[in-house]
Amino acid sequence: MVVKIENLHKSYKENLKKTKVLKGLNIHIPSWTIYWFLWPNWSGKTTTLKCLLGFLKYEQGSIKVFDKNIKNSPEIFQKIWYAPENTYFYDFLRWLEFLIYLGKLSWIDKKTSKKRWLKLLDKLGLSKDKNKYIKSYSKWMKQRLGLAGSLINNPDLIFWDEPMSGLDPLWRNLVKNLMKDLKQQNKTIVFNTHVLSDVQQVADRFGILYDGQIIYDGQPDQIKTSLEDFFIEQINTAKQAKQK
């Protein structure tokens, strides 16, 4: 397993009141797969991700990535990259300059970084604009630049938050093909999106997170109804069980 989260508990204190967010969370993500998460708002997604990336401490449970506990193995983060839905950019930089800068943060020399990103920018349809300033571009163009940036250190585990947000069908298809290419390179991609048709085309497995727990984990092609109907059914069943 690339990611193995066992019995994870996380709470927050506010005004002397303790609120449980993760309640015995268990997630197992196999190697070399495309794994998709779906969750309603306030279900614990951001907290889960922050714990997984080492930004938050948790009270109970364990997180292993590449069979190593993240608390004792900081070197594993060199194999991981995360692309948020809204990436922060330095508007005064040109696109290629931004990617080279990210390469420096990952200890990649300028020559290697430039060669790698020229190829990526071309694949993402951005090469002709590499010398223009970032501030002059639209959200959907920045979205693709953020995806390119997430591959800066050639990571083995990639987290993408709404990677197809703001993209038209043609560019969404490009991103889906990029996911498949990365999988062929023995990468593991974990992403979330609310465009359910995209899920059925690329995801090997998916999990539904609700109220701090995984309430379903399986393969999209095993679902006989639409994913939207299945998701609503699973959430309603979990709500009813909670009320008993």
C-alpha positions in Angstrom: 0.0 0.0 0.0 1.3 3.5 -0.8 -1.0 5.1 1.8 -2.2 3.2 4.9 -4.2 5.3 7.4 -5.3 3.3 10.5 -7.8 4.4 13.2 -7.0 8.1 12.8 -8.5 10.5 15.3 -8.3 14.3 15.2 -10.1 16.9 17.2 -10.1 20.7 17.5 -10.6 22.8 20.5 -12.5 26.1 20.2 -13.8 28.1 23.1 -13.0 25.2 25.5 -15.2 22.9 23.4 -13.7 19.9 21.7 -14.9 18.9 18.3 -14.1 15.5 16.8 -13.4 15.7 13.1 -11.7 12.4 12.3 -13.3 9.4 14.1 -11.3 6.3 13.5 -10.5 7.0 9.8 -9.2 4.1 7.8 -7.8 4.5 4.2 -5.8 2.0 2.2 -4.6 3.2 -1.2 -2.8 0.6 -3.4 0.3 1.3 -5.4 0.1 2.5 -9.0 -3.5 3.4 -8.9 -5.7 6.4 -9.5 -7.8 6.9 -6.4 -10.7 9.3 -6.2 -12.3 10.8 -3.1 -15.8 12.2 -2.8 -17.2 13.9 0.3 -19.8 16.4 1.3 -18.8 19.7 2.9 -17.4 19.5 6.5 -16.7 15.8 6.3 -13.0 16.0 7.2 -11.3 16.2 3.8 -8.9 19.1 4.6 -8.1 17.7 8.0 -7.3 14.3 6.5 -5.0 15.8 3.9 -3.2 18.1 6.4 -2.5 15.1 8.7 -1.3 13.0 5.7 1.1 15.8 4.6 2.4 16.3 8.1 0.8 19.8 8.6 -1.3 18.7 11.5 -0.7 16.4 14.5 -3.3 13.8 15.3 -4.2 12.3 18.7 -4.5 8.6 17.8 -3.9 6.2 15.0 -1.1 5.9 12.4 -0.3 7.1 8.9 2.1 5.1 6.7 3.3 6.2 3.3 5.5 3.8 1.3 5.4 1.5 4.4 7.0 4.2 6.6 5.4 6.1 9.5 5.4 9.8 8.5 6.2 10.8 12.1 9.6 9.1 11.9 10.4 9.3 8.2 10.4 13.0 6.9 12.4 11.9 3.8 9.3 10.4 2.3 7.9 13.8 1.6 10.5 14.1 -1.1 8.4 11.6 -3.1 5.1 13.5 -2.6 3.6 16.6 -4.1 0.3 18.3 -3.7 -1.6 20.6 -6.1 -4.4 22.6 -4.4 -7.4 23.7 -6.4 -6.3 27.3 -6.1 -2.5 27.4 -6.4 -0.7 30.6 -5.2 1.4 32.1 -8.0 3.9 34.9 -8.1 2.3 37.1 -10.7 5.5 39.0 -11.5 7.1 35.8 -12.7 6.9 34.2 -16.2 5.5 30.7 -16.3 8.9 29.0 -17.0 10.5 31.1 -14.3 7.9 29.9 -11.8 8.6 26.2 -12.6 12.4 26.7 -12.4 11.8 28.4 -9.0 9.8 25.4 -7.8 12.7 23.2 -9.1 15.1 25.0 -6.9 12.9 24.4 -3.9 13.2 20.7 -4.7 17.0 20.9 -5.2 16.7 20.4 -9.0 19.3 22.2 -11.1 18.2 24.8 -13.6 19.2 22.8 -16.7 17.3 19.7 -15.6 14.3 21.7 -14.4 14.1 23.7 -17.7 14.3 20.6 -19.9 11.7 18.7 -17.8 9.2 21.6 -17.8 9.5 22.5 -21.4 8.2 19.0 -22.1 5.4 19.3 -19.6 4.3 22.7 -20.7 4.1 21.5 -24.2 2.0 18.5 -23.1 -0.4 20.9 -21.2 -0.6 23.3 -24.1 1.3 26.1 -22.4 4.7 26.2 -24.1 3.9 29.1 -26.5 3.1 31.3 -23.4 6.1 30.3 -21.3 7.6 33.8 -21.4 4.5 35.7 -20.5 3.7 36.9 -17.0 1.5 34.7 -14.9 -0.8 37.6 -13.9 -2.1 38.0 -17.5 -3.7 34.5 -17.6 -7.1 33.1 -16.8 -7.9 30.6 -14.0 -8.1 27.6 -16.3 -4.6 28.4 -17.7 -3.2 28.8 -14.1 -4.9 25.5 -13.2 -2.8 23.7 -15.8 0.3 25.4 -14.6 -0.4 24.3 -11.1 -0.7 20.7 -12.3 2.7 21.0 -14.1 4.2 22.4 -10.9 3.0 19.4 -8.9 5.2 17.2 -11.0 8.3 19.3 -10.4 10.2 16.7 -8.3 9.0 13.6 -10.3 6.9 12.4 -7.3 5.7 8.9 -6.8 2.6 10.0 -4.9 0.6 13.0 -6.2 -2.4 14.7 -4.6 -4.6 16.8 -6.9 -7.5 18.8 -5.4 -10.1 19.4 -8.1 -7.5 19.1 -11.0 -10.1 19.7 -13.7 -11.8 22.7 -12.0 -12.3 25.5 -14.6 -11.3 23.4 -17.5 -13.4 22.8 -20.6 -14.1 19.2 -21.8 -11.1 19.2 -24.2 -8.7 20.2 -21.4 -10.4 17.9 -18.9 -9.7 15.0 -21.3 -6.0 16.1 -21.5 -5.7 16.0 -17.7 -7.4 12.5 -17.6 -4.9 11.3 -20.2 -2.1 12.8 -18.1 -3.3 10.8 -15.1 -3.2 7.6 -17.2 0.3 8.3 -18.4 1.5 8.9 -14.8 0.0 5.6 -13.7 1.9 3.9 -16.5 5.0 5.4 -15.0 4.2 3.7 -11.7 2.9 6.8 -10.0 -0.1 6.9 -7.6 -2.6 9.7 -8.1 -5.1 10.7 -5.4 -7.6 13.3 -6.5 -11.1 14.7 -5.9 -13.6 16.1 -8.2 -17.3 16.6 -8.3 -17.5 15.9 -12.1 -18.6 12.3 -11.7 -18.3 11.4 -15.3 -14.6 12.0 -15.1 -14.3 9.5 -12.3 -15.7 6.6 -14.2 -13.2 7.2 -17.0 -10.0 7.3 -14.9 -10.4 6.1 -11.3 -9.4 2.5 -10.4 -10.9 2.9 -6.9 -12.9 5.5 -5.0 -13.8 6.3 -1.4 -16.6 8.2 0.1 -15.7 10.2 3.2 -18.5 11.3 5.6 -18.4 12.5 9.2 -14.7 11.7 9.7 -14.9 8.1 8.4 -14.7 6.2 5.1 -18.2 4.8 4.5 -17.5 3.2 1.2 -14.4 2.0 -0.7 -14.7 0.2 -4.0 -14.3 0.2 -7.8 -16.5 2.6 -10.0 -17.2 -0.2 -12.5 -18.9 -2.2 -9.7 -21.6 0.5 -9.3 -24.8 -0.5 -11.1 -26.6 2.9 -10.7 -25.2 6.3 -11.5 -22.4 7.5 -9.2 -24.4 10.5 -8.1 -27.3 8.3 -7.0 -25.0 5.9 -5.3 -23.2 8.7 -3.4 -26.5 10.2 -2.2 -27.7 6.7 -1.1 -24.5 6.1 0.8 -24.7 9.5 2.6 -28.4 9.1 3.5 -27.7 5.6 4.9 -24.9 6.9 7.0 -27.0 9.7 8.3 -29.8 7.3 9.3 -27.4 5.0 11.0 -25.9 8.0 13.0 -29.4 9.0 14.2 -30.2 5.6 15.7 
